[in-house]
Amino acid sequence: MRDGLPELPPVRYPRAGGDHAGNRLKYDLQGIGELAVNPLGDRIINAFFKEGEELTDFRSFIRVLARFRPMEEGKSKEIDRPEPMNSRQSKLQFAFQLYDQDSDGKISREEMLQVLRLMVGIQVTDEQLACIAERTIQEADQDGDGAISFEEFATSVEKLNIEQKMSLRLLK
């Protein structure tokens, strides 16, 4: 029992053409048009699953999905209530984790380079990508450690409308 609620079983889908239960959730998520064409789609999909697992429980699935719910306009955060899953802070944390693949709390030059490669593919040379990654790190890195912390990441994207960009209107 967690959060005063009983544990729910993993989300499973029947396999096509088979009698036994299997997992089709990743396959189904990959069929969503916006995720299929998003260069970070696989990383977003993998956020629904614990490292190395093919199944997720309903509660974990909903927690990830809740981050993409649009924020209600004019609704202020209530005191003594936990941060909502769809808050700007939570959306920024999720976006940061897409870059911070080793979960060390920093986006390294190599992690930035990996994301850039996913986003632009073969349209840009490796040398150009390396320059872009280096410049991005230099511009965001305020403490001079050669990496981007969450705070530095949040500062560098403060002018972006994260609430809008990381929302699925169908969840309203």
C-alpha positions in Angstrom: 0.0 0.0 0.0 1.3 3.4 -1.0 -0.2 6.8 -0.5 -3.0 5.1 1.4 -4.0 3.3 -1.8 -3.5 -0.4 -2.6 -0.9 -1.4 -5.1 -2.3 -1.9 -8.6 -1.1 -4.6 -10.9 1.1 -3.8 -13.9 -0.6 -2.5 -17.0 -0.7 -5.4 -19.5 -2.2 -5.8 -22.9 -2.9 -9.1 -24.6 -0.5 -10.0 -27.4 -2.0 -10.0 -30.9 -2.8 -13.6 -31.9 -1.9 -15.1 -28.5 -3.7 -16.3 -25.4 -1.1 -15.1 -22.9 -0.7 -11.6 -21.6 2.1 -9.5 -23.0 3.0 -5.8 -23.1 1.9 -3.6 -26.0 2.0 -0.3 -24.2 5.4 0.8 -25.7 4.1 -0.2 -29.2 0.8 1.7 -28.6 2.7 4.8 -27.4 5.0 4.6 -30.5 1.8 4.8 -32.6 0.9 8.3 -31.3 1.7 10.6 -34.2 3.3 13.4 -32.1 5.6 10.8 -30.4 6.4 9.0 -33.6 7.8 12.1 -35.3 9.4 13.6 -32.1 13.1 12.9 -32.1 12.9 12.4 -28.4 9.8 10.2 -28.7 11.6 7.1 -27.5 13.0 8.9 -24.5 9.6 10.2 -23.6 8.1 6.7 -24.0 10.8 5.2 -21.9 9.9 7.6 -19.1 6.8 5.6 -18.5 8.9 2.5 -17.6 11.4 1.8 -14.9 14.9 1.1 -16.1 15.1 -2.2 -18.0 11.4 -3.0 -17.5 8.8 -3.6 -20.1 5.8 -3.2 -17.8 4.5 -0.3 -15.7 1.8 -0.1 -13.1 -1.2 2.2 -13.6 -0.2 4.6 -11.0 3.3 5.2 -12.5 1.7 5.5 -16.0 -0.7 8.2 -14.8 2.1 10.1 -12.9 4.0 10.5 -16.1 1.0 11.3 -18.2 -0.2 13.9 -15.6 2.9 16.0 -16.4 1.4 16.7 -19.9 -1.9 17.9 -18.6 -2.4 21.6 -19.4 -2.2 23.9 -16.4 -5.4 25.7 -15.4 -5.2 29.4 -16.1 -5.4 31.7 -13.1 -5.2 28.8 -10.6 -2.6 29.6 -7.9 -0.7 27.0 -5.9 -2.4 26.3 -2.7 -0.3 26.4 0.5 0.3 23.0 2.2 -0.5 21.1 -1.0 2.2 19.2 -2.9 3.4 20.6 -6.2 1.0 19.5 -8.9 2.4 17.0 -11.5 1.6 19.4 -14.3 3.4 22.4 -12.7 6.1 24.3 -14.6 8.6 22.9 -12.2 7.5 19.3 -12.8 7.5 19.8 -16.6 11.0 21.3 -16.4 12.2 18.3 -14.3 10.8 15.9 -16.9 12.4 17.8 -19.8 15.7 17.9 -17.9 15.6 14.1 -17.4 15.3 13.6 -21.1 18.8 15.1 -21.4 20.3 13.8 -18.2 20.5 10.2 -19.3 22.8 9.0 -16.5 20.7 10.7 -13.9 23.7 12.4 -12.2 21.9 15.7 -12.0 23.9 17.3 -14.8 23.7 17.5 -18.5 27.2 16.8 -19.8 28.6 17.8 -23.2 28.2 14.2 -24.4 24.6 14.0 -23.3 23.9 17.3 -25.0 25.5 15.9 -28.1 23.4 12.7 -28.0 20.2 14.7 -27.9 21.4 17.0 -30.7 22.1 14.0 -32.9 18.6 12.7 -32.3 17.1 16.1 -33.1 19.0 16.9 -36.3 20.1 13.5 -37.5 22.4 13.6 -40.5 21.6 17.1 -41.6 24.5 18.5 -39.6 28.1 17.2 -39.4 29.5 15.8 -36.2 31.9 18.8 -36.0 29.0 21.3 -36.2 27.0 19.3 -33.6 30.1 19.4 -31.3 30.3 23.1 -31.7 26.6 23.6 -30.9 26.8 21.3 -27.9 29.9 23.2 -26.6 28.3 26.6 -27.1 25.1 25.5 -25.4 27.0 24.2 -22.4 29.1 27.4 -22.2 26.0 29.7 -22.4 24.0 27.8 -19.7 26.9 26.8 -17.4 26.9 29.4 -14.7 29.2 27.7 -12.2 31.9 26.8 -14.7 31.9 23.0 -14.1 31.4 22.1 -17.8 27.9 20.8 -17.4 24.3 22.1 -17.0 22.6 21.6 -13.6 18.8 21.6 -13.3 18.9 25.2 -11.9 21.0 26.3 -14.9 18.7 24.4 -17.3 15.6 26.1 -15.7 17.3 29.5 -16.0 18.2 28.9 -19.7 14.6 28.1 -20.7 12.8 30.5 -18.4 11.5 32.5 -21.4 10.0 29.4 -23.1 6.4 28.7 -22.6 7.0 25.2 -21.1 3.5 25.0 -19.8 2.2 25.2 -23.4 4.9 23.2 -25.1 4.6 20.3 -22.7 0.8 19.9 -22.7 -1.5 17.6 -24.5 -4.8 19.3 -25.1 -6.7 16.1 -25.0 -5.9 15.8 -21.3 -7.8 19.0 -20.3 
